[in-house]
Every structure is written in structure tokens, then in C-alpha cells.
Amino acid sequence: MKIFHLARPDSEKWGYDEAIEFIIISSSAKKARQLAADDPGDEGANVWTDSKESIIECIGTANKQQTEGVVVRDYRGT
């Protein structure tokens, strides 16, 4: 499995109670986007599945002990 970084690059669109980036372990970029979409803030799930609204980058390979899922969720709360 791979380690992915997902982010919303346009900080001018960020509001409160919104997720702005994730680190996710997943078998594919598509699955990583869906895992982020399963845990959104007020920005909504579609931000994480839309390549125009968020970027995704593979940043490494997970070891065999790591399981699929969200590792870090950067959330801008009130």
C-alpha cells in the first residue's frame, strides 16, 4: 500500500470547520480520495473526490504492519 497526501491548495477558499489536508494509507489514489471524502468537514465530500478542488500525491510506501485508512486529518476548527 502507498501513503498519500491530499490537500486543498487554494487557501482563500478555506472556511472554519473544514478539513484542509489528509495523510492516508491506501491501495490506490482513488481509494485514498474516497477515504478522505468519508471524513469531510463543512467543505463537503466532493472536494476530496474532485481533482479540480484537491490535489493528491504519493509520498511513500506503507510497511506491512500499517493498515488502510486516515493517518492524519488537518482540520480548521472554530
C-alpha positions as a Python dict, from the first residue, in 0.01 Angstrom:
ca = {
    (1, 'M'): (0, 0, 0),
    (2, 'K'): (102, 360, -54),
    (3, 'I'): (97, 674, 161),
    (4, 'F'): (-88, 966, 4),
    (5, 'H'): (-103, 1335, 87),
    (6, 'L'): (-427, 1509, -13),
    (7, 'A'): (-463, 1885, 15),
    (8, 'R'): (-681, 2178, -80),
    (9, 'P'): (-434, 2417, -243),
    (10, 'D'): (-650, 2731, -257),
    (11, 'S'): (-630, 2870, 98),
    (12, 'E'): (-860, 3159, 3),
    (13, 'K'): (-1148, 2910, -9),
    (14, 'W'): (-1084, 2762, 336),
    (15, 'G'): (-1352, 2823, 595),
    (16, 'Y'): (-1392, 2715, 953),
    (17, 'D'): (-1494, 2361, 1044),
    (18, 'E'): (-1329, 2231, 728),
    (19, 'A'): (-1064, 1968, 660),
    (20, 'I'): (-774, 2110, 462),
    (21, 'E'): (-545, 1811, 418),
    (22, 'F'): (-506, 1439, 489),
    (23, 'I'): (-235, 1175, 509),
    (24, 'I'): (-390, 842, 407),
    (25, 'I'): (-262, 489, 362),
    (26, 'S'): (-440, 321, 74),
    (27, 'S'): (-401, 79, -213),
    (28, 'S'): (-479, 348, -473),
    (29, 'A'): (-521, 722, -518),
    (30, 'K'): (-889, 671, -598),
    (31, 'K'): (-943, 482, -271),
    (32, 'A'): (-746, 748, -79),
    (33, 'R'): (-973, 1018, -220),
    (34, 'Q'): (-1279, 818, -113),
    (35, 'L'): (-1143, 772, 240),
    (36, 'A'): (-1095, 1150, 265),
    (37, 'A'): (-1446, 1204, 129),
    (38, 'D'): (-1579, 974, 402),
    (39, 'D'): (-1445, 1214, 669),
    (40, 'P'): (-1506, 1571, 544),
    (41, 'G'): (-1583, 1885, 734),
    (42, 'D'): (-1814, 2159, 613),
    (43, 'E'): (-1627, 2170, 279),
    (44, 'G'): (-1818, 1857, 175),
    (45, 'A'): (-1714, 1520, 42),
    (46, 'N'): (-1697, 1625, -323),
    (47, 'V'): (-1391, 1844, -256),
    (48, 'W'): (-1185, 1530, -193),
    (49, 'T'): (-1303, 1338, -498),
    (50, 'D'): (-1272, 1632, -741),
    (51, 'S'): (-921, 1678, -883),
    (52, 'K'): (-1001, 2045, -951),
    (53, 'E'): (-1065, 2108, -580),
    (54, 'S'): (-789, 1898, -420),
    (55, 'I'): (-452, 1756, -510),
    (56, 'I'): (-314, 1413, -430),
    (57, 'E'): (45, 1296, -420),
    (58, 'C'): (200, 962, -331),
    (59, 'I'): (462, 1037, -66),
    (60, 'G'): (578, 689, 27),
    (61, 'T'): (514, 321, 75),
    (62, 'A'): (349, 184, 385),
    (63, 'N'): (507, -105, 572),
    (64, 'K'): (326, -436, 616),
    (65, 'Q'): (210, -352, 969),
    (66, 'Q'): (24, -39, 860),
    (67, 'T'): (-343, -66, 772),
    (68, 'E'): (-552, 125, 522),
    (69, 'G'): (-711, 444, 650),
    (70, 'V'): (-668, 804, 753),
    (71, 'V'): (-345, 869, 944),
    (72, 'V'): (-370, 1249, 979),
    (73, 'R'): (-662, 1484, 922),
    (74, 'D'): (-573, 1854, 934),
    (75, 'Y'): (-892, 2030, 1038),
    (76, 'R'): (-952, 2402, 1067),
    (77, 'G'): (-1200, 2433, 1353),
    (78, 'T'): (-1359, 2730, 1520),
}
